[in-house]
Amino acid sequence: MPRRARLVLPNVPLHLIQRGNNRQACFFADADYRVYLAWLAEHADANGCRVHAYVLMSNHVHLLISVDEAGSPGALMKALGQQYVQYVNRRYGRSGTLWEGRFRSCLIQQEMYLLICQRYIELNPVRAGMVQEPAQYQWSSYRGNAEGCADPILRPHPLYSGMAEDAGERQRVYRSLFDDALAPERVNALRKATNGNFALGDLAFTEQAAAALGRRVVPDTPGRPPKTK
């Protein structure tokens, strides 16, 4: 059965996740995280990708990006993944694959899900029990987005930038979003859409995405026959 083509639209946020092969570790020391982030910044700029949020966990990576062209995410992850695998294999005397194959992704309706997705990504270490607060984890975008720490990787989305004109106030407003827990139904919807390579948003958004891409962007409704032209 052929693999479903990824859903990518220029300037529409995309949440993507790439896991280690068999969910095994892909980062083994602080130096590994640092080189991956340096190459992420380099390859994102080279391939027309703007990174709004990220987290590097020990065995997987989350990114929230916007892109210039449909092929940009694939080009970014191919270049970054290959360079990082070569580095790991040399450093640790290993061979073979490191990643689980294709990355998973979903289109995000910015008005409904962009800031939810940013929080979901930056809260990963908290959910995993690695830290008590997102600011305690150094391999994520939280301190850049919430505290104004210099981060050469980040390219803020206009929705984030528009929360306040003053940078300090914008960061305060952003931090306040973390006072409330993410709604479980929103988290489940985000996970389902990402794992299935679907679009996530309201009916108008998904219909517009389907029209632009010329194919289905949401799961089939069980028991309902597919529409025919």
Salt bridges, closest charged atoms under 4 A:
ASP32 OD1 - ARG91 NE 3.44
ASP45 OD2 - ARG155 NH2 3.19
ASP68 OD1 - ARG50 NH1 2.62
GLU169 OE2 - ARG172 NH2 2.81
ASP220 OD1 - ARG216 NE 3.32
